[in-house]
Amino acid sequence: MSGIIRYSRLLGAEVGVDNGTSARVVGFFDGISGRPDGWDHNSHYRKRMLRLAGRRAKALDLGCGSGALTRALALRCSSVVGVDASSGMIEAARARNWGLNIEYEVADAAAYLEGRQEEFDLVVSVAAFHHMDEERMLRLCSAALRPGGMLLVLDLFEARTAADYAASALGAALGSFLRLYHTGHP
């Protein structure tokens, strides 16, 4: 059993890859969509992702959630599209949009990308690819990128060796410390 399936189970997802659109996955994210944006282990990497992204004309955020990264991209890009299978997350993202140049779509990421050719200068995805067929998504993202475009993916890591497990344990401890530092609670 792959780490992708194990991690998906932790989120209450159905076993197997379904592009994150199963009723259980969408229901989970609809259920947490009302939470306020705050610090989490993914937001720790936001500044680095933005630095790597630079300034672009058109960006796509796959699995945009409540739109925190999408909004940050909108300050650097001429236009941004945020896609998520959870209507609750898209509603939360729209409510927090502040009039920025963002178009939000409730859609399956693969279905949204199907047939798109050289449309985006940047495609980002944070903590969503583990719900999807990664090989298919990489092909679709590649086709959707303009020449010179960039794909940035931040997602789960599957530990396989003793060194991987040690690094994961250290990362978990550091993540708990950083959450305490940024939010005041573990």
C-alpha positions as CSV (number, residue, x, y, z in Angstrom):
1,M,0.0,0.0,0.0
2,S,1.5,3.4,-1.0
3,G,1.9,6.3,1.4
4,I,-0.5,8.2,-0.8
5,I,-3.3,5.9,0.2
6,R,-2.2,5.8,3.9
7,Y,-2.2,9.6,4.1
8,S,-5.6,9.9,2.3
9,R,-7.1,7.6,4.9
10,L,-5.9,10.0,7.6
11,L,-8.0,12.7,5.9
12,G,-11.0,10.4,5.8
13,A,-10.6,9.8,2.0
14,E,-11.7,6.7,0.3
15,V,-8.9,4.3,-0.5
16,G,-7.6,4.8,-4.0
17,V,-7.0,7.8,-6.2
18,D,-10.0,9.7,-7.4
19,N,-8.7,13.2,-8.1
20,G,-10.1,14.3,-4.7
21,T,-13.7,14.4,-5.8
22,S,-15.2,11.5,-3.9
23,A,-18.1,12.4,-1.6
24,R,-16.0,11.7,1.5
25,V,-13.0,13.9,0.5
26,V,-15.2,16.8,-0.7
27,G,-17.4,16.4,2.5
28,F,-14.3,16.6,4.7
29,F,-13.1,19.8,3.1
30,D,-16.7,21.3,3.0
31,G,-16.8,20.6,6.7
32,I,-13.6,22.5,7.5
33,S,-14.2,25.3,4.9
34,G,-15.5,27.7,7.5
35,R,-12.3,27.7,9.6
36,P,-10.4,31.0,9.5
37,D,-7.2,31.1,7.5
38,G,-4.2,30.8,9.9
39,W,-0.8,29.3,10.1
40,D,-0.3,25.6,9.2
41,H,2.6,23.5,8.1
42,N,1.8,24.3,4.4
43,S,1.7,28.0,4.9
44,H,5.3,27.7,6.3
45,Y,6.4,27.2,2.6
46,R,4.2,30.0,1.1
47,K,6.9,32.6,0.9
48,R,9.4,30.3,-0.7
49,M,6.8,29.2,-3.3
50,L,6.0,32.8,-4.1
51,R,9.7,33.6,-4.4
52,L,10.1,30.7,-6.8
53,A,7.0,31.7,-8.8
54,G,8.1,35.3,-9.3
55,R,5.8,37.5,-11.3
56,R,3.6,35.8,-14.0
57,A,0.8,36.7,-16.3
58,K,-1.6,33.9,-15.6
59,A,-1.5,31.4,-12.7
60,L,-3.6,28.4,-11.7
61,D,-4.0,27.1,-8.1
62,L,-5.1,23.5,-8.1
63,G,-6.9,22.5,-4.9
64,C,-6.9,26.1,-3.8
65,G,-8.9,25.5,-0.6
66,S,-9.9,28.7,1.1
67,G,-7.6,30.7,-1.3
68,A,-4.8,31.9,0.9
69,L,-2.1,31.1,-1.7
70,T,-4.4,32.1,-4.5
71,R,-4.8,35.6,-3.0
72,A,-1.0,35.9,-2.6
73,L,-0.5,34.9,-6.2
74,A,-3.1,37.5,-7.3
75,L,-0.7,40.2,-5.9
76,R,2.0,38.9,-8.3
77,C,0.1,37.8,-11.3
78,S,-2.2,39.5,-13.9
79,S,-4.9,36.9,-13.4
80,V,-5.3,33.8,-11.2
81,V,-7.7,30.9,-11.3
82,G,-8.4,28.9,-8.2
83,V,-9.9,25.4,-8.6
84,D,-11.2,23.1,-5.9
85,A,-13.6,20.2,-5.8
86,S,-15.1,21.5,-2.5
87,S,-17.9,24.0,-3.0
88,G,-17.5,25.0,0.6
89,M,-13.8,25.9,0.1
90,I,-14.6,27.9,-3.0
91,E,-17.4,29.8,-1.2
92,A,-14.9,30.6,1.6
93,A,-12.3,31.6,-1.0
94,R,-14.8,33.9,-2.8
95,A,-15.8,35.5,0.6
96,R,-12.2,36.2,1.4
97,N,-11.2,37.5,-2.1
98,W,-11.2,41.2,-1.4
99,G,-11.8,42.1,-5.0
100,L,-8.6,40.6,-6.4
101,N,-8.1,39.4,-10.0
102,I,-9.2,35.8,-9.2
103,E,-11.6,33.5,-10.9
104,Y,-12.8,30.6,-8.7
105,E,-14.1,27.3,-10.1
106,V,-15.7,24.3,-8.3
107,A,-14.3,21.5,-10.4
108,D,-12.3,18.3,-10.5
109,A,-8.7,19.4,-11.2
110,A,-8.2,16.8,-13.9
111,A,-11.5,17.6,-15.6
112,Y,-10.6,21.4,-15.4
113,L,-7.2,20.8,-17.1
114,E,-8.4,18.4,-19.7
115,G,-7.8,19.9,-23.2
116,R,-6.1,23.1,-21.9
117,Q,-3.0,23.8,-23.9
118,E,-0.4,26.4,-23.0
119,E,-2.8,28.6,-21.1
120,F,-0.9,29.2,-17.8
121,D,2.5,30.6,-16.9
122,L,2.3,29.1,-13.5
123,V,0.5,26.1,-11.9
124,V,0.7,25.6,-8.2
125,S,-0.7,22.9,-5.9
126,V,-0.4,22.6,-2.2
127,A,-1.5,19.4,-0.4
128,A,-3.8,18.3,-3.2
129,F,-1.8,15.9,-5.5
130,H,-2.0,13.1,-3.0
131,H,-5.7,12.9,-3.7
132,M,-5.1,12.6,-7.4
133,D,-3.4,10.4,-10.0
134,E,-0.1,12.2,-10.0
135,E,1.2,10.9,-13.3
136,R,-2.0,12.0,-15.1
137,M,-1.9,15.4,-13.3
138,L,1.7,16.0,-14.2
139,R,0.9,15.3,-17.9
140,L,-2.2,17.7,-17.8
141,C,-0.2,20.4,-16.0
142,S,2.6,20.1,-18.5
143,A,0.2,20.6,-21.4
144,A,-1.5,23.5,-19.7
145,L,1.7,25.4,-19.1
146,R,3.0,27.9,-21.7
147,P,6.6,27.5,-22.8
148,G,8.8,28.6,-19.9
149,G,6.0,28.1,-17.5
150,M,6.5,26.6,-14.0
151,L,4.8,23.9,-12.0
152,L,5.2,24.1,-8.2
153,V,3.8,21.3,-6.1
154,L,4.0,21.0,-2.3
155,D,2.6,17.7,-1.0
156,L,3.1,14.7,1.2
157,F,6.2,12.7,1.4
158,E,6.2,8.9,1.7
159,A,8.8,7.7,4.2
160,R,10.6,4.5,3.1
161,T,13.9,4.3,4.9
162,A,15.0,4.7,8.5
163,A,16.5,8.1,7.5
164,D,13.1,9.1,6.0
165,Y,11.3,8.2,9.2
166,A,13.8,10.1,11.3
167,A,13.4,13.1,9.2
168,S,9.6,12.8,9.4
169,A,9.8,12.6,13.2
170,L,12.0,15.7,13.3
171,G,9.7,17.5,10.9
172,A,6.6,16.6,13.0
173,A,8.3,18.0,16.2
174,L,9.4,21.1,14.3
175,G,5.9,21.5,12.9
176,S,4.4,21.4,16.4
177,F,6.9,24.0,17.6
178,L,6.2,26.3,14.7
179,R,2.4,25.9,15.2
180,L,2.9,26.9,18.8
181,Y,5.1,29.8,17.9
182,H,2.7,31.1,15.2
183,T,-0.7,30.4,16.8
184,G,0.0,30.2,20.6
185,H,-1.4,26.6,20.8
186,P,0.0,23.2,19.8
